[in-house]
Amino acid sequence: MSVSRSPRPRHGRAPDSAAAAIALWFVQPHDYEWMKEFQNSHASGKIIGIIVALSVINVSGMSLVSLFADGGPTGAAATALTLTLCTVNLVIAALWIVRPFPGRLGVVAFAIYADVGVAATLSVFDLQYALIGCVLFAVIGAFVTFFLSPRWVVTHLVFTSAVALTFTAALYLRGEMETLTLFVQADVVLIAIMSVPVTTHIFLTTLSADARSSVLDPLTGLLNRRGLDAALEDLWAQGRREGQCAAVVVVDIDNFKSVNDIHGHDAGDAVICSVAERLTSHVARYGVLGRTGGEEYLAAVVTSRLHIDALIHGIRRALHGENDTIPVTVSVGAAILYAESSLWNTSTDTVRVAARVADSKMYEAKAAGGNRVVTTLI
């Protein structure tokens, strides 16, 4: 389990115009893997799957009813298309109910199918009903807003707006509807299609970025103290539940002041980021990692008793680079809890006790000359 994030470069200044903000929003990365893991580890994922399935079933039901309604599909080809899409919809609805929440390929494929499927279904309706039916794209837009990247949001909006405008143009050329009425209908449909996804996605992106930044260190992208507190609770509960061995590890760069004094603060920042990246590669798959001070990091790991010592003592080797222009050594202190440790069964805040002990062991390592690991059982 890993709740830490990969180190990232510092951000530049905030965008100073609406256009710049929109451009920044458009290129935001979208963490599909995190979304998949989150939804599959929380009850919300199953609830969302059921809601999506019911929505797909509802569209299928309305499509079947439309076969008997004025302005609905007529002719063998239109009827066959409607029945085929209804059948596929039922299969997809079943998959949303019985399967885990999908990753990037699954959510993108579903969004594309939904857009194309609705457009194909509406194309066999009378044009006036087809234009009104384009409001269904707003429902798909809600899904796209929450689960796809900004690029896919824009792709969805361009496609669905083009479909609505095509129906509008065809109605205008047919000349059966008063122009002003047609304009009003088209405007209402386009507002329904476009306004909610764009504004909601920008809001959610901004909100989630602010939420992430409140728990992340801006230089390295690792968790800060606030982020560590929440992540440690989950990790510790996992270790206790699974009866595994756990450890809190404090890592401090040796003689870091001299790095800044000799090479400058930019070089010092580069060292801090490099250590963060290498620590992440070494320990993140076993737990959580954060930056708790200028050149100090804290990791909490849960693994087997046979592996815990190798993991901790391997930190110095993991941080060494043959071609480093600025050689780095670290002092490491660790507090280890075996599964049978009595601290698991006390009312004491075990994490804080372990962190204090690990910190004291790090200072022991530093007092002994640095570039060493000091551990203890608690």
PyMOL commands that set and color helices and strands:
alter all, ss='L'
color gray80, all
select helices_A, chain A and resi 18-26+32-41+43-66+76-98+104-122+127-133+136-147+150-174+179-215+225-242+256-263+265-286+305-313+315-318+342-345+350-367
alter helices_A, ss='H'
color red, helices_A
select strands_A, chain A and resi 245-253+287-291+296-303+330-337+372-377
alter strands_A, ss='S'
color yellow, strands_A
deselect
rebuild
show_as cartoon
